[in-house]
C-alpha cells in the first residue's frame, strides 16, 4: 500500500512540475510540447525526476 501511495504522490508532484516547467519554457519562448496526460503522469509517478527528464529529452528529440 505504501508503494502505491508513493507512486500516486510522485505522479501528482510530477504533473505539477511539468506544468511549471512548461510555463517557464513558454515565457522563454521555447515550446517542447510535453503535455499532461496519463502517459506522462504514469512516467513521472513510476520513474520520478528521471522520468520527467526523459519526457523533456523526448520533446527535445522531436524538435530536432
mmCIF file of the N, C-alpha and C atoms, coordinates in Angstrom:
data_MODEL
# 
_entry.id   MODEL 
# 
loop_
_atom_site.group_PDB 
_atom_site.id 
_atom_site.type_symbol 
_atom_site.label_atom_id 
_atom_site.label_alt_id 
_atom_site.label_comp_id 
_atom_site.label_asym_id 
_atom_site.label_entity_id 
_atom_site.label_seq_id 
_atom_site.pdbx_PDB_ins_code 
_atom_site.Cartn_x 
_atom_site.Cartn_y 
_atom_site.Cartn_z 
_atom_site.occupancy 
_atom_site.B_iso_or_equiv 
_atom_site.pdbx_formal_charge 
_atom_site.auth_seq_id 
_atom_site.auth_comp_id 
_atom_site.auth_asym_id 
_atom_site.auth_atom_id 
_atom_site.pdbx_PDB_model_num 
ATOM 1   N N  . UNK A 1 1  ? 0.819  -1.193 0.000   1.00 0.00 ? 1  UNK A N  1 
ATOM 2   C CA . UNK A 1 1  ? 0.000  0.000  0.000   1.00 0.00 ? 1  UNK A CA 1 
ATOM 3   C C  . UNK A 1 1  ? 0.865  1.259  0.000   1.00 0.00 ? 1  UNK A C  1 
ATOM 4   N N  . UNK A 1 2  ? 1.987  1.193  0.710   1.00 0.00 ? 2  UNK A N  1 
ATOM 5   C CA . UNK A 1 2  ? 2.882  2.342  0.775   1.00 0.00 ? 2  UNK A CA 1 
ATOM 6   C C  . UNK A 1 2  ? 3.478  2.656  -0.590  1.00 0.00 ? 2  UNK A C  1 
ATOM 7   N N  . UNK A 1 3  ? 3.817  1.622  -1.364  1.00 0.00 ? 3  UNK A N  1 
ATOM 8   C CA . UNK A 1 3  ? 4.399  1.847  -2.689  1.00 0.00 ? 3  UNK A CA 1 
ATOM 9   C C  . UNK A 1 3  ? 3.390  2.477  -3.640  1.00 0.00 ? 3  UNK A C  1 
ATOM 10  N N  . UNK A 1 4  ? 2.140  2.065  -3.553  1.00 0.00 ? 4  UNK A N  1 
ATOM 11  C CA . UNK A 1 4  ? 1.103  2.645  -4.407  1.00 0.00 ? 4  UNK A CA 1 
ATOM 12  C C  . UNK A 1 4  ? 0.905  4.118  -4.069  1.00 0.00 ? 4  UNK A C  1 
ATOM 13  N N  . UNK A 1 5  ? 0.869  4.432  -2.787  1.00 0.00 ? 5  UNK A N  1 
ATOM 14  C CA . UNK A 1 5  ? 0.732  5.815  -2.358  1.00 0.00 ? 5  UNK A CA 1 
ATOM 15  C C  . UNK A 1 5  ? 1.931  6.646  -2.819  1.00 0.00 ? 5  UNK A C  1 
ATOM 16  N N  . UNK A 1 6  ? 3.122  6.053  -2.774  1.00 0.00 ? 6  UNK A N  1 
ATOM 17  C CA . UNK A 1 6  ? 4.339  6.727  -3.227  1.00 0.00 ? 6  UNK A CA 1 
ATOM 18  C C  . UNK A 1 6  ? 4.247  7.060  -4.719  1.00 0.00 ? 6  UNK A C  1 
ATOM 19  N N  . UNK A 1 7  ? 3.775  6.120  -5.529  1.00 0.00 ? 7  UNK A N  1 
ATOM 20  C CA . UNK A 1 7  ? 3.641  6.346  -6.971  1.00 0.00 ? 7  UNK A CA 1 
ATOM 21  C C  . UNK A 1 7  ? 2.604  7.434  -7.243  1.00 0.00 ? 7  UNK A C  1 
ATOM 22  N N  . UNK A 1 8  ? 1.503  7.407  -6.501  1.00 0.00 ? 8  UNK A N  1 
ATOM 23  C CA . UNK A 1 8  ? 0.466  8.424  -6.681  1.00 0.00 ? 8  UNK A CA 1 
ATOM 24  C C  . UNK A 1 8  ? 1.000  9.810  -6.335  1.00 0.00 ? 8  UNK A C  1 
ATOM 25  N N  . UNK A 1 9  ? 1.718  9.913  -5.235  1.00 0.00 ? 9  UNK A N  1 
ATOM 26  C CA . UNK A 1 9  ? 2.259  11.217 -4.832  1.00 0.00 ? 9  UNK A CA 1 
ATOM 27  C C  . UNK A 1 9  ? 3.296  11.720 -5.834  1.00 0.00 ? 9  UNK A C  1 
ATOM 28  N N  . UNK A 1 10 ? 4.159  10.831 -6.319  1.00 0.00 ? 10 UNK A N  1 
ATOM 29  C CA . UNK A 1 10 ? 5.135  11.252 -7.331  1.00 0.00 ? 10 UNK A CA 1 
ATOM 30  C C  . UNK A 1 10 ? 4.443  11.662 -8.619  1.00 0.00 ? 10 UNK A C  1 
ATOM 31  N N  . UNK A 1 11 ? 3.357  10.987 -8.964  1.00 0.00 ? 11 UNK A N  1 
ATOM 32  C CA . UNK A 1 11 ? 2.601  11.357 -10.160 1.00 0.00 ? 11 UNK A CA 1 
ATOM 33  C C  . UNK A 1 11 ? 1.996  12.740 -10.037 1.00 0.00 ? 11 UNK A C  1 
ATOM 34  N N  . UNK A 1 12 ? 1.437  13.037 -8.862  1.00 0.00 ? 12 UNK A N  1 
ATOM 35  C CA . UNK A 1 12 ? 0.852  14.363 -8.632  1.00 0.00 ? 12 UNK A CA 1 
ATOM 36  C C  . UNK A 1 12 ? 1.926  15.437 -8.664  1.00 0.00 ? 12 UNK A C  1 
ATOM 37  N N  . UNK A 1 13 ? 3.023  15.209 -7.950  1.00 0.00 ? 13 UNK A N  1 
ATOM 38  C CA . UNK A 1 13 ? 4.114  16.194 -7.929  1.00 0.00 ? 13 UNK A CA 1 
ATOM 39  C C  . UNK A 1 13 ? 4.768  16.330 -9.304  1.00 0.00 ? 13 UNK A C  1 
ATOM 40  N N  . UNK A 1 14 ? 4.870  15.230 -10.034 1.00 0.00 ? 14 UNK A N  1 
ATOM 41  C CA . UNK A 1 14 ? 5.430  15.284 -11.385 1.00 0.00 ? 14 UNK A CA 1 
ATOM 42  C C  . UNK A 1 14 ? 4.552  16.089 -12.325 1.00 0.00 ? 14 UNK A C  1 
ATOM 43  N N  . UNK A 1 15 ? 3.236  15.946 -12.183 1.00 0.00 ? 15 UNK A N  1 
ATOM 44  C CA . UNK A 1 15 ? 2.303  16.721 -13.002 1.00 0.00 ? 15 UNK A CA 1 
ATOM 45  C C  . UNK A 1 15 ? 2.438  18.207 -12.711 1.00 0.00 ? 15 UNK A C  1 
ATOM 46  N N  . UNK A 1 16 ? 2.557  18.550 -11.447 1.00 0.00 ? 16 UNK A N  1 
ATOM 47  C CA . UNK A 1 16 ? 2.749  19.950 -11.073 1.00 0.00 ? 16 UNK A CA 1 
ATOM 48  C C  . UNK A 1 16 ? 4.074  20.472 -11.624 1.00 0.00 ? 16 UNK A C  1 
ATOM 49  N N  . UNK A 1 17 ? 5.126  19.653 -11.539 1.00 0.00 ? 17 UNK A N  1 
ATOM 50  C CA . UNK A 1 17 ? 6.433  20.061 -12.058 1.00 0.00 ? 17 UNK A CA 1 
ATOM 51  C C  . UNK A 1 17 ? 6.380  20.266 -13.570 1.00 0.00 ? 17 UNK A C  1 
ATOM 52  N N  . UNK A 1 18 ? 5.708  19.377 -14.289 1.00 0.00 ? 18 UNK A N  1 
ATOM 53  C CA . UNK A 1 18 ? 5.589  19.518 -15.744 1.00 0.00 ? 18 UNK A CA 1 
ATOM 54  C C  . UNK A 1 18 ? 4.858  20.809 -16.087 1.00 0.00 ? 18 UNK A C  1 
ATOM 55  N N  . UNK A 1 19 ? 3.799  21.107 -15.357 1.00 0.00 ? 19 UNK A N  1 
ATOM 56  C CA . UNK A 1 19 ? 3.048  22.335 -15.603 1.00 0.00 ? 19 UNK A CA 1 
ATOM 57  C C  . UNK A 1 19 ? 3.941  23.571 -15.422 1.00 0.00 ? 19 UNK A C  1 
ATOM 58  N N  . UNK A 1 20 ? 4.689  23.624 -14.318 1.00 0.00 ? 20 UNK A N  1 
ATOM 59  C CA . UNK A 1 20 ? 5.528  24.789 -14.068 1.00 0.00 ? 20 UNK A CA 1 
ATOM 60  C C  . UNK A 1 20 ? 6.708  24.869 -15.031 1.00 0.00 ? 20 UNK A C  1 
ATOM 61  N N  . UNK A 1 21 ? 7.286  23.736 -15.395 1.00 0.00 ? 21 UNK A N  1 
ATOM 62  C CA . UNK A 1 21 ? 8.390  23.747 -16.365 1.00 0.00 ? 21 UNK A CA 1 
ATOM 63  C C  . UNK A 1 21 ? 7.883  24.220 -17.719 1.00 0.00 ? 21 UNK A C  1 
ATOM 64  N N  . UNK A 1 22 ? 6.694  23.736 -18.134 1.00 0.00 ? 22 UNK A N  1 
ATOM 65  C CA . UNK A 1 22 ? 6.114  24.192 -19.398 1.00 0.00 ? 22 UNK A CA 1 
ATOM 66  C C  . UNK A 1 22 ? 5.850  25.692 -19.366 1.00 0.00 ? 22 UNK A C  1 
ATOM 67  N N  . UNK A 1 23 ? 5.342  26.196 -18.245 1.00 0.00 ? 23 UNK A N  1 
ATOM 68  C CA . UNK A 1 23 ? 5.080  27.634 -18.121 1.00 0.00 ? 23 UNK A CA 1 
ATOM 69  C C  . UNK A 1 23 ? 6.366  28.437 -18.228 1.00 0.00 ? 23 UNK A C  1 
ATOM 70  N N  . UNK A 1 24 ? 7.414  27.966 -17.561 1.00 0.00 ? 24 UNK A N  1 
ATOM 71  C CA . UNK A 1 24 ? 8.692  28.661 -17.598 1.00 0.00 ? 24 UNK A CA 1 
ATOM 72  C C  . UNK A 1 24 ? 9.282  28.647 -19.014 1.00 0.00 ? 24 UNK A C  1 
ATOM 73  N N  . UNK A 1 25 ? 9.203  27.508 -19.683 1.00 0.00 ? 25 UNK A N  1 
ATOM 74  C CA . UNK A 1 25 ? 9.734  27.420 -21.038 1.00 0.00 ? 25 UNK A CA 1 
ATOM 75  C C  . UNK A 1 25 ? 8.944  28.284 -22.008 1.00 0.00 ? 25 UNK A C  1 
ATOM 76  N N  . UNK A 1 26 ? 7.630  28.372 -21.823 1.00 0.00 ? 26 UNK A N  1 
ATOM 77  C CA . UNK A 1 26 ? 6.814  29.233 -22.681 1.00 0.00 ? 26 UNK A CA 1 
ATOM 78  C C  . UNK A 1 26 ? 7.192  30.694 -22.521 1.00 0.00 ? 26 UNK A C  1 
ATOM 79  N N  . UNK A 1 27 ? 7.480  31.118 -21.289 1.00 0.00 ? 27 UNK A N  1 
ATOM 80  C CA . UNK A 1 27 ? 7.899  32.507 -21.056 1.00 0.00 ? 27 UNK A CA 1 
ATOM 81  C C  . UNK A 1 27 ? 9.235  32.792 -21.726 1.00 0.00 ? 27 UNK A C  1 
ATOM 82  N N  . UNK A 1 28 ? 10.064 31.754 -21.855 1.00 0.00 ? 28 UNK A N  1 
ATOM 83  C CA . UNK A 1 28 ? 11.358 31.920 -22.512 1.00 0.00 ? 28 UNK A CA 1 
ATOM 84  C C  . UNK A 1 28 ? 11.245 31.780 -24.029 1.00 0.00 ? 28 UNK A C  1 
ATOM 85  N N  . UNK A 1 29 ? 10.061 31.442 -24.521 1.00 0.00 ? 29 UNK A N  1 
ATOM 86  C CA . UNK A 1 29 ? 9.853  31.314 -25.957 1.00 0.00 ? 29 UNK A CA 1 
ATOM 87  C C  . UNK A 1 29 ? 10.169 29.936 -26.501 1.00 0.00 ? 29 UNK A C  1 
ATOM 88  N N  . UNK A 1 30 ? 10.269 28.942 -25.640 1.00 0.00 ? 30 UNK A N  1 
ATOM 89  C CA . UNK A 1 30 ? 10.597 27.571 -26.047 1.00 0.00 ? 30 UNK A CA 1 
ATOM 90  C C  . UNK A 1 30 ? 9.349  26.719 -25.865 1.00 0.00 ? 30 UNK A C  1 
ATOM 91  N N  . UNK A 1 31 ? 8.956  26.020 -26.924 1.00 0.00 ? 31 UNK A N  1 
ATOM 92  C CA . UNK A 1 31 ? 7.783  25.159 -26.837 1.00 0.00 ? 31 UNK A CA 1 
ATOM 93  C C  . UNK A 1 31 ? 8.183  23.715 -27.137 1.00 0.00 ? 31 UNK A C  1 
ATOM 94  N N  . UNK A 1 32 ? 8.223  22.887 -26.094 1.00 0.00 ? 32 UNK A N  1 
ATOM 95  C CA . UNK A 1 32 ? 8.588  21.483 -26.283 1.00 0.00 ? 32 UNK A CA 1 
ATOM 96  C C  . UNK A 1 32 ? 7.362  20.581 -26.405 1.00 0.00 ? 32 UNK A C  1 
ATOM 97  N N  . UNK A 1 33 ? 6.235  21.027 -25.955 1.00 0.00 ? 33 UNK A N  1 
ATOM 98  C CA . UNK A 1 33 ? 5.009  20.268 -26.131 1.00 0.00 ? 33 UNK A CA 1 
ATOM 99  C C  . UNK A 1 33 ? 4.864  19.051 -25.236 1.00 0.00 ? 33 UNK A C  1 
ATOM 100 N N  . UNK A 1 34 ? 5.438  19.059 -24.042 1.00 0.00 ? 34 UNK A N  1 
ATOM 101 C CA . UNK A 1 34 ? 5.226  17.961 -23.101 1.00 0.00 ? 34 UNK A CA 1 
ATOM 102 C C  . UNK A 1 34 ? 3.890  18.222 -22.431 1.00 0.00 ? 34 UNK A C  1 
ATOM 103 N N  . UNK A 1 35 ? 2.907  17.420 -22.787 1.00 0.00 ? 35 UNK A N  1 
ATOM 104 C CA . UNK A 1 35 ? 1.567  17.611 -22.261 1.00 0.00 ? 35 UNK A CA 1 
ATOM 105 C C  . UNK A 1 35 ? 1.354  16.809 -20.982 1.00 0.00 ? 35 UNK A C  1 
ATOM 106 N N  . UNK A 1 36 ? 0.223  17.072 -20.357 1.00 0.00 ? 36 UNK A N  1 
ATOM 107 C CA . UNK A 1 36 ? -0.153 16.333 -19.164 1.00 0.00 ? 36 UNK A CA 1 
ATOM 108 C C  . UNK A 1 36 ? -1.242 15.351 -19.566 1.00 0.00 ? 36 UNK A C  1 
ATOM 109 N N  . UNK A 1 37 ? -0.911 14.078 -19.574 1.00 0.00 ? 37 UNK A N  1 
ATOM 110 C CA . UNK A 1 37 ? -1.862 13.022 -19.871 1.00 0.00 ? 37 UNK A CA 1 
ATOM 111 C C  . UNK A 1 37 ? -1.505 11.801 -19.028 1.00 0.00 ? 37 UNK A C  1 
ATOM 112 N N  . UNK A 1 38 ? -2.214 10.721 -19.204 1.00 0.00 ? 38 UNK A N  1 
ATOM 113 C CA . UNK A 1 38 ? -1.977 9.536  -18.369 1.00 0.00 ? 38 UNK A CA 1 
ATOM 114 C C  . UNK A 1 38 ? -0.561 8.984  -18.547 1.00 0.00 ? 38 UNK A C  1 
ATOM 115 N N  . UNK A 1 39 ? -0.019 9.055  -19.768 1.00 0.00 ? 39 UNK A N  1 
ATOM 116 C CA . UNK A 1 39 ? 1.324  8.557  -20.005 1.00 0.00 ? 39 UNK A CA 1 
ATOM 117 C C  . UNK A 1 39 ? 2.357  9.351  -19.213 1.00 0.00 ? 39 UNK A C  1 
ATOM 118 N N  . UNK A 1 40 ? 2.251  10.677 -19.262 1.00 0.00 ? 40 UNK A N  1 
ATOM 119 C CA . UNK A 1 40 ? 3.233  11.489 -18.557 1.00 0.00 ? 40 UNK A CA 1 
ATOM 120 C C  . UNK A 1 40 ? 3.072  11.383 -17.042 1.00 0.00 ? 40 UNK A C  1 
ATOM 121 N N  . UNK A 1 41 ? 1.820  11.262 -16.574 1.00 0.00 ? 41 UNK A N  1 
ATOM 122 C CA . UNK A 1 41 ? 1.593  11.106 -15.134 1.00 0.00 ? 41 UNK A CA 1 
ATOM 123 C C  . UNK A 1 41 ? 2.162  9.776  -14.648 1.00 0.00 ? 41 UNK A C  1 
ATOM 124 N N  . UNK A 1 42 ? 1.928  8.702  -15.410 1.00 0.00 ? 42 UNK A N  1 
ATOM 125 C CA . UNK A 1 42 ? 2.482  7.396  -15.029 1.00 0.00 ? 42 UNK A CA 1 
ATOM 126 C C  . UNK A 1 42 ? 4.009  7.383  -15.100 1.00 0.00 ? 42 UNK A C  1 
ATOM 127 N N  . UNK A 1 43 ? 4.568  8.028  -16.119 1.00 0.00 ? 43 UNK A N  1 
ATOM 128 C CA . UNK A 1 43 ? 6.021  8.074  -16.248 1.00 0.00 ? 43 UNK A CA 1 
ATOM 129 C C  . UNK A 1 43 ? 6.647  8.809  -15.074 1.00 0.00 ? 43 UNK A C  1 
ATOM 130 N N  . UNK A 1 44 ? 6.095  9.958  -14.730 1.00 0.00 ? 44 UNK A N  1 
ATOM 131 C CA . UNK A 1 44 ? 6.646  10.696 -13.603 1.00 0.00 ? 44 UNK A CA 1 
ATOM 132 C C  . UNK A 1 44 ? 6.341  10.002 -12.284 1.00 0.00 ? 44 UNK A C  1 
ATOM 133 N N  . UNK A 1 45 ? 5.233  9.291  -12.206 1.00 0.00 ? 45 UNK A N  1 
ATOM 134 C CA . UNK A 1 45 ? 4.888  8.578  -10.981 1.00 0.00 ? 45 UNK A CA 1 
ATOM 135 C C  . UNK A 1 45 ? 5.774  7.377  -10.728 1.00 0.00 ? 45 UNK A C  1 
ATOM 136 N N  . UNK A 1 46 ? 6.077  6.650  -11.775 1.00 0.00 ? 46 UNK A N  1 
ATOM 137 C CA . UNK A 1 46 ? 6.892  5.437  -11.616 1.00 0.00 ? 46 UNK A CA 1 
ATOM 138 C C  . UNK A 1 46 ? 8.377  5.766  -11.551 1.00 0.00 ? 46 UNK A C  1 
ATOM 139 N N  . UNK A 1 47 ? 8.838  6.670  -12.419 1.00 0.00 ? 47 UNK A N  1 
ATOM 140 C CA . UNK A 1 47 ? 10.274 6.957  -12.503 1.00 0.00 ? 47 UNK A CA 1 
ATOM 141 C C  . UNK A 1 47 ? 10.721 8.171  -11.695 1.00 0.00 ? 47 UNK A C  1 
ATOM 142 N N  . UNK A 1 48 ? 9.808  9.073  -11.374 1.00 0.00 ? 48 UNK A N  1 
ATOM 143 C CA . UNK A 1 48 ? 10.164 10.264 -10.611 1.00 0.00 ? 48 UNK A CA 1 
ATOM 144 C C  . UNK A 1 48 ? 10.843 11.308 -11.475 1.00 0.00 ? 48 UNK A C  1 
ATOM 145 N N  . UNK A 1 49 ? 11.823 11.975 -10.919 1.00 0.00 ? 49 UNK A N  1 
ATOM 146 C CA . UNK A 1 49 ? 12.542 13.051 -11.619 1.00 0.00 ? 49 UNK A CA 1 
ATOM 147 C C  . UNK A 1 49 ? 13.217 12.543 -12.897 1.00 0.00 ? 49 UNK A C  1 
ATOM 148 N N  . UNK A 1 50 ? 13.861 11.371 -12.896 1.00 0.00 ? 50 UNK A N  1 
ATOM 149 C CA . UNK A 1 50 ? 14.424 10.888 -14.163 1.00 0.00 ? 50 UNK A CA 1 
ATOM 150 C C  . UNK A 1 50 ? 13.359 10.691 -15.250 1.00 0.00 ? 50 UNK A C  1 
ATOM 151 N N  . UNK A 1 51 ? 12.149 10.348 -14.860 1.00 0.00 ? 51 UNK A N  1 
ATOM 152 C CA . UNK A 1 51 ? 11.063 10.218 -15.819 1.00 0.00 ? 51 UNK A CA 1 
ATOM 153 C C  . UNK A 1 51 ? 10.680 11.547 -16.431 1.00 0.00 ? 51 UNK A C  1 
ATOM 154 N N  . UNK A 1 52 ? 10.642 12.593 -15.607 1.00 0.00 ? 52 UNK A N  1 
ATOM 155 C CA . UNK A 1 52 ? 10.336 13.926 -16.119 1.00 0.00 ? 52 UNK A CA 1 
ATOM 156 C C  . UNK A 1 52 ? 11.434 14.380 -17.068 1.00 0.00 ? 52 UNK A C  1 
ATOM 157 N N  . UNK A 1 53 ? 12.673 14.133 -16.699 1.00 0.00 ? 53 UNK A N  1 
ATOM 158 C CA . UNK A 1 53 ? 13.789 14.489 -17.582 1.00 0.00 ? 53 UNK A CA 1 
ATOM 159 C C  . UNK A 1 53 ? 13.719 13.708 -18.895 1.00 0.00 ? 53 UNK A C  1 
ATOM 160 N N  . UNK A 1 54 ? 13.318 12.451 -18.832 1.00 0.00 ? 54 UNK A N  1 
ATOM 161 C CA . UNK A 1 54 ? 13.181 11.645 -20.044 1.00 0.00 ? 54 UNK A CA 1 
ATOM 162 C C  . UNK A 1 54 ? 12.082 12.198 -20.945 1.00 0.00 ? 54 UNK A C  1 
ATOM 163 N N  . UNK A 1 55 ? 10.987 12.654 -20.359 1.00 0.00 ? 55 UNK A N  1 
ATOM 164 C CA . UNK A 1 55 ? 9.907  13.233 -21.159 1.00 0.00 ? 55 UNK A CA 1 
ATOM 165 C C  . UNK A 1 55 ? 10.382 14.483 -21.890 1.00 0.00 ? 55 UNK A C  1 
ATOM 166 N N  . UNK A 1 56 ? 11.150 15.317 -21.214 1.00 0.00 ? 56 UNK A N  1 
ATOM 167 C CA . UNK A 1 56 ? 11.673 16.519 -21.864 1.00 0.00 ? 56 UNK A CA 1 
ATOM 168 C C  . UNK A 1 56 ? 12.766 16.173 -22.876 1.00 0.00 ? 56 UNK A C  1 
ATOM 169 N N  . UNK A 1 57 ? 13.516 15.129 -22.625 1.00 0.00 ? 57 UNK A N  1 
ATOM 170 C CA . UNK A 1 57 ? 14.521 14.691 -23.609 1.00 0.00 ? 57 UNK A CA 1 
ATOM 171 C C  . UNK A 1 57 ? 13.830 14.199 -24.882 1.00 0.00 ? 57 UNK A C  1 
ATOM 172 N N  . UNK A 1 58 ? 12.715 13.496 -24.731 1.00 0.00 ? 58 UNK A N  1 
ATOM 173 C CA . UNK A 1 58 ? 11.949 13.058 -25.900 1.00 0.00 ? 58 UNK A CA 1 
ATOM 174 C C  . UNK A 1 58 ? 11.399 14.284 -26.635 1.00 0.00 ? 58 UNK A C  1 
ATOM 175 N N  . UNK A 1 59 ? 10.952 15.293 -25.892 1.00 0.00 ? 59 UNK A N  1 
ATOM 176 C CA . UNK A 1 59 ? 10.472 16.529 -26.518 1.00 0.00 ? 59 UNK A CA 1 
ATOM 177 C C  . UNK A 1 59 ? 11.555 17.232 -27.296 1.00 0.00 ? 59 UNK A C  1 
ATOM 178 N N  . UNK A 1 60 ? 12.758 17.281 -26.761 1.00 0.00 ? 60 UNK A N  1 
ATOM 179 C CA . UNK A 1 60 ? 13.885 17.906 -27.480 1.00 0.00 ? 60 UNK A CA 1 
ATOM 180 C C  . UNK A 1 60 ? 14.221 17.090 -28.720 1.00 0.00 ? 60 UNK A C  1 
ATOM 181 N N  . UNK A 1 61 ? 14.172 15.771 -28.605 1.00 0.00 ? 61 UNK A N  1 
ATOM 182 C CA . UNK A 1 61 ? 14.465 14.905 -29.750 1.00 0.00 ? 61 UNK A CA 1 
ATOM 183 C C  . UNK A 1 61 ? 13.455 15.121 -30.866 1.00 0.00 ? 61 UNK A C  1 
ATOM 184 N N  . UNK A 1 62 ? 12.189 15.316 -30.514 1.00 0.00 ? 62 UNK A N  1 
ATOM 185 C CA . UNK A 1 62 ? 11.152 15.542 -31.522 1.00 0.00 ? 62 UNK A CA 1 
ATOM 186 C C  . UNK A 1 62 ? 11.359 16.865 -32.243 1.00 0.00 ? 62 UNK A C  1 
ATOM 187 N N  . UNK A 1 63 ? 11.901 17.870 -31.529 1.00 0.00 ? 63 UNK A N  1 
ATOM 188 C CA . UNK A 1 63 ? 12.143 19.168 -32.138 1.00 0.00 ? 63 UNK A CA 1 
ATOM 189 C C  . UNK A 1 63 ? 13.288 19.080 -33.154 1.00 0.00 ? 63 UNK A C  1 
ATOM 190 N N  . UNK A 1 64 ? 14.283 18.261 -32.841 1.00 0.00 ? 64 UNK A N  1 
ATOM 191 C CA . UNK A 1 64 ? 15.426 18.135 -33.756 1.00 0.00 ? 64 UNK A CA 1 
ATOM 192 C C  . UNK A 1 64 ? 14.976 17.414 -34.980 1.00 0.00 ? 64 UNK A C  1 
# 
